[in-house]
Amino acid sequence: MSYIDTSILIAYYWPEKLSAAAQEEICRTAMPSISPLTAVEFASALAFKIRTNELDETAARRILSLFHSHRSHGIYRIIPIGAREYSIAGEWLETFQTSLRALDALHLAVAFTNNLKLITSDKILAASAKRLAVKHKLIK
């Protein structure tokens, strides 16, 4: 099973260079997993696309509605983030050996604690996953 990073989720719902690969990966995954953090980042990414005129608000609302529909119909398994994930993410950040940001450390900790492969298009996140021995796949 796989944990889908926001970078892949956005490409799945909005046409971009990696969309075909993102769609293939998500469709191939039995019960793709996300966290509540992924949903927050998804909305943030859509808002960014609106601010940069890559997407209008009407299209963003349609995408968000489809995403919410998929979540409510159980397309994604929702993995909670608890004290264990925060603790692990904090420990990794305290090593000062990665270029992880706080939220990316939480995503990695969710994948790690649930024995899921992280699917991402973020090269920095994938490099940190490799360094921390978190299963991952970089979509290019």
C-alpha positions in Angstrom: 0.0 0.0 0.0 1.1 3.6 -0.6 0.9 7.0 1.0 0.1 9.6 -1.6 2.0 12.9 -1.3 0.2 16.1 -2.1 2.4 16.7 -5.1 1.0 13.5 -6.7 -2.5 14.3 -5.6 -2.5 17.7 -7.3 -1.2 16.2 -10.5 -3.9 13.6 -10.3 -6.7 16.2 -10.2 -5.2 19.0 -12.3 -3.5 18.5 -15.7 0.2 19.0 -15.5 3.4 17.4 -16.7 3.2 14.5 -14.2 -0.6 13.9 -14.4 -0.5 10.7 -16.5 2.1 9.1 -14.2 0.2 10.3 -11.1 -3.1 8.9 -12.4 -1.5 5.6 -13.2 0.1 5.3 -9.8 -3.0 6.2 -7.9 -5.2 3.8 -10.0 -2.7 1.0 -9.6 -2.6 1.4 -5.8 -5.0 -0.7 -3.8 -6.5 1.7 -1.3 -4.2 4.7 -1.7 -3.6 6.4 1.7 -3.6 10.1 2.6 -3.7 12.0 5.9 -5.7 15.0 7.1 -2.5 17.0 6.5 -2.6 16.0 2.8 -6.2 17.4 2.5 -5.1 20.7 4.1 -2.1 20.9 1.7 -4.3 20.0 -1.2 -6.6 23.0 -0.5 -3.5 25.2 0.0 -2.0 24.1 -3.4 -5.3 25.0 -5.1 -5.3 28.4 -3.5 -1.7 28.9 -4.7 -2.8 28.0 -8.2 -5.6 30.6 -8.0 -3.2 33.3 -6.7 -0.8 32.6 -9.6 -3.6 32.6 -12.2 -2.9 29.0 -13.1 -6.4 28.1 -12.1 -9.7 30.1 -11.6 -11.8 29.7 -8.5 -14.6 27.9 -10.3 -12.3 25.2 -11.5 -10.6 25.0 -8.1 -14.0 24.5 -6.4 -14.9 21.7 -8.9 -11.5 20.0 -8.2 -12.0 20.4 -4.5 -15.6 19.0 -4.7 -14.4 15.9 -6.6 -11.6 15.4 -4.1 -14.1 15.6 -1.2 -16.4 13.2 -3.0 -13.6 10.7 -3.5 -12.7 11.0 0.2 -16.3 10.5 1.4 -16.7 7.5 -0.9 -13.7 5.8 0.6 -11.4 6.1 -2.4 -8.6 7.1 0.0 -7.8 5.5 3.3 -7.3 8.3 5.8 -4.4 7.8 8.1 -4.5 9.9 11.3 -1.5 11.7 12.5 -0.9 11.1 16.2 1.7 11.6 18.9 4.0 8.8 17.5 4.2 10.5 14.1 5.0 13.9 15.7 7.6 12.4 17.9 9.3 10.6 15.0 9.2 13.7 12.8 10.7 15.8 15.6 13.5 13.2 16.1 14.3 13.3 12.4 14.4 17.1 12.3 16.5 17.2 15.4 19.3 15.3 13.7 19.9 18.4 11.5 20.9 15.8 8.8 18.1 16.4 6.3 16.6 19.4 4.5 13.1 18.3 5.7 10.5 20.9 6.5 8.2 20.2 9.4 5.2 19.1 7.3 7.2 16.9 5.0 8.7 15.2 8.1 5.2 14.5 9.3 4.3 13.0 5.9 7.4 10.7 6.1 6.5 9.7 9.7 3.0 8.7 8.6 4.3 6.6 5.8 7.0 5.1 8.1 4.8 4.2 11.0 2.1 2.7 8.8 4.6 0.7 6.7 3.5 2.5 3.5 5.5 3.5 0.5 5.5 7.3 0.0 4.7 8.2 -3.6 5.9 11.7 -4.4 7.2 14.0 -7.1 9.2 16.1 -4.6 12.9 15.3 -5.1 13.9 16.8 -1.8 11.3 14.7 0.1 12.4 11.6 -1.8 16.0 12.2 -0.9 15.1 12.6 2.8 13.0 9.4 2.6 16.0 7.6 1.2 18.3 8.9 3.9 15.8 7.9 6.6 15.1 4.5 5.1 11.4 5.3 4.4 10.0 3.3 1.5 9.3 5.7 -1.4 8.9 6.1 -5.1 9.8 9.3 -6.9 7.6 10.1 -9.9 9.5 12.1 -12.5 
